[in-house]
Amino acid sequence: MRKPVYNTIISLLILVILVSVFGVIYTQVSLKYETENPKDCIFIITGRDLCLWVKSLKIIIIICLILTSGLISFRYRIIKD
């Protein structure tokens, strides 16, 4: 793998992590203010399950963190000039 491709992949993974963290925060705010009961996870307007959405975003964050740390750990084996 070439260095520009490697750097692009790392950058995209970091971007996905940042967007997912923002999504978790936004969804937590929606859970607090846009549901009838804070323990109720169903969004009033759309009927979407917000707790499932938060769980999915957390899984995405964990996977991207694992991939990013693995790519950074083995960068000398991955990058070929």
N, C-alpha and C positions, 0 to 999 in steps of 0.2 A: 504494500500500500504506500502510496506517495504521501509526502508530508502535507500538501494542501488538502488532500482528501481527508486525511486523519484530523487535521485542524477543523475542517468543516463539520465532520461528524461530532467531534467534541463540542463545538459551538452549538450545533443543533440540539444535542442532548441537554446542554445547560439551558438553552432557551426553553425547551419543553419542561424542564424542572421549574423554571421561574414562572411560566404560564400556568402550570398545574398548581403551584403554591398559591398564586393569585386566585385561581378557580376555587380552591378549597376555602380560602378566606371569604370570597364572594358568596359561596354556597352556605357557609356558616352564618353569614349575615342574613341570607334569605331564610335559613332555618329559624333564626331568632325573630325576625320581624314579619315574615310572610306566611307563617303557618298559624293555625288556631291554637295549637298546643305545642310548646317547645319539644315535647317528647314525640309528637306526631311528625313524621317525616314527609308527609304528602303535601306538595305545594298546592295551595288553594286554587289558583287560576288554571294551571295546566294539568294537575293531577300527577305530576312527576314525583318519583321517590328521590328526595334529596339526599337521604342517608346512603343510598346505593351509589349515587353520583360521587359523594365525598369518598366513599370506600374505593371506588374505581380510580379516582384521582390520586389517592394515597398509594395505591398499587403501582400506578404509572410512575410516580415520584421515586418509589423504592427501586423499581426496575431500571430507571434511568440513572439513578445514583450508583447502582451495582455496575451497570455497563460503563459509566464514566470512570469509576475508580478502577475497573479492570483494564480499560483502554489506557489510562494513565500509568498504571502499574507495569504493563507490558509494552510500553511504547517503543522501547528499543528493539523488541522482537517483531513488532508489527510494522514499523516504518522501515522501508528499504529505499535507499537512495539510488 
